[in-house]
Amino acid sequence: MPQRRARACHLVLSISLAAAVAAQADEGMWTFDNLPVRQLAERYGFTPAPDWIARVRSAAVRFNSGGSGAFVSPDGLIMTNHHIAADTLQKISAPAKDYYRDGFLARTRDDEVRAPDLELNVLVEIVDVTERVNAAVARGADDAAAAQARRQAIASIEKESFERTGLRSDVVTLYRGGRHHLYRYKKYTDVRLVFAPEYAIAFFGGDPDNFEFPRYDLDVAFFRAYEDGRPARPAHYLPWSAQGTKEGDLVFVAGNPGSTSRLNTTAHLIYLRDVALPRVVALLEDRESALKEYGRRSPEAARQAKRELFGVQNSLKALRGRLAGLRDPAILKRKAAQEDELRRRIAADPRKAREYGPAWDRIAVAADVAGRIDAGSRFLEGGSAFGSRLFQIARTIVRLVDEDARPNAERLREYGDAGRASLERSLYSPAPIYPEFEEAKLARSLAYWQREMGDSNPTVRKVLAGRTPAQAARDLVRGTKLADVAFRKNLVHGGRPAVAASEDPMIRLALQVDAESRALRKVLDDDVDGVLAAQYARIARAVFEDRGTSTYPDATFSLRLAFGVVKGYEADGRQIPAFTTLGGAFAHAEAHNSIEPYALPASWSEAHAAGRLALDTPLDFVTTADTIGGNSGSPIVDRHGAVVGLNFDRNRYGLARDFGYDDRQGRNIAVDVRGIAEALRSIYHADGLLEELHRRDERP
């Protein structure tokens, strides 16, 4: 399904007012065309050379499923996290072969398994298109009209770029409207799985240890990108470090952080604290309960639900941490003080007061609108009422044929020509769909929607039509043919007439709720997103007048570089070392009586019993680098550009990084390359893979 854009009613829509103050410590998720070169030179005596920047940038990989990775060999080998590979592992698994649980190793390239719908993006070029986007807005246009003009300009830029270059072309809005940059990506769509360890060691410690440290996880997986049936030969890759890293070393994280909302207006923080985050936490708690309940039906049901359950629990823990941070009065007090200072500086200049002064009040009004429609838009436009992949397919088809009838510039952005190939790759994915699982999820989400909105809600009544949620889910899932890829293609090929005439119940449901869902989206586009885009852009211009773009923009799931040092921290009165070891994993298991989720895989126990393991080998480590969700799978490199680790998590003190950076205890967590190498050598006997990691490119 096409990724839904971040909505104001679901995520805070923000500008990084941190531009008003210099970034502190190792703060920052920097774009590659605006790296903090002076800051690095002054603080660490390191100036990244142009070839270092080019190599790290073009070796970095973005996963369309969400997450990061990097080329680590000249033959297209890509390293990422096991939990980023989980979507593929689940899709290529079956009851008799559970790669997600049991792991996978391709002994030869012929054994590598193709991912059914995975797309990888590698950044090739960044072009500033700010002037063209802004020039599309007529003088005196209101916020809604201005937003529409910008959307049309962006769609035209993306289409023109794609048609001219053949590269994936995404206009990325930075500084909440202060800048617009065109990012061009090379796409890889023939991607094959090479290695993944067992789930038990990739997520050792399970949910209790998630976002904690010390950790003992081998959260790694390897893929290979192919072109024309042969292993890809990327322009750059990151060499493997045999020495690894040590306490105090400067390191860099190259990846695609998802979204941050740093130093936002107080009105937005209050909206997040009081409306958006509590609602999404409650929704995910219900979904977690439903997935656990379904998994108890049978071992096969547990297998089907396992990956989704991991994702929900991971999100829940992160969101609870963010909510706890916002409920800390000190955070809002600090944000309000920063906001007041900037507003006073603007008010002191009559021109700035006229041009920029009203922005905060207008943002507060937009946040209020977002709060009023939050529930309805989350359930309908966000699709939370219909928790089924089959419904997502139905909605995509319904909107695709409708949007195809419109000029490209007037379509919903996710249906534009520039992204059509990626959309179809997802829509026509042959990944298995499990009817019982779909029915259980849909019944639970319909019941939650009914409970939250009330039996008297007209849309609830219309959809259920006198049925219980369980009855409606049964009718919809058992009656639809959308699990058949050929059926989907025929509907799309038939266009609007075929979809309008379809008797498929899931298509009928998508049609039934589409008008109301689109109406909510229009309110978001015009009265929330449009207002916020215009007003945050005003604030950005005010900040740029003072400081230029000498700071980083909020995260946008586009490529960034963060930096920090390998460093332990103090918590609960004790010093937490920066590294853990393979031996520590066995001690951690023994301390918990080796009961799940603290039971190591048999392969690890056998290697230990045979005395094959170097138990003092570093396994995981922490750094002060500024990371967030989306950085999972990011390579961690040293001053020489060699990969020394693989980012996979944050500790609990880093969960509030959506709103600000603090390196006193907040840390990102990585797998050490030495632990990966020792496991490949002594546990999995993956000699060919290990040899490839240490091989150097012999191309001229």
Order of alpha helices (4+ residues) and beta strands (2+ residues): alpha-alpha-beta-beta-beta-alpha-alpha-beta-beta-beta-alpha-alpha-beta-beta-beta-alpha-alpha-beta-beta-beta-alpha-alpha-alpha-alpha-alpha-alpha-alpha-alpha-alpha-alpha-alpha-alpha-alpha-alpha-beta-beta-beta-beta-alpha-alpha-beta-beta-beta-beta-alpha-alpha
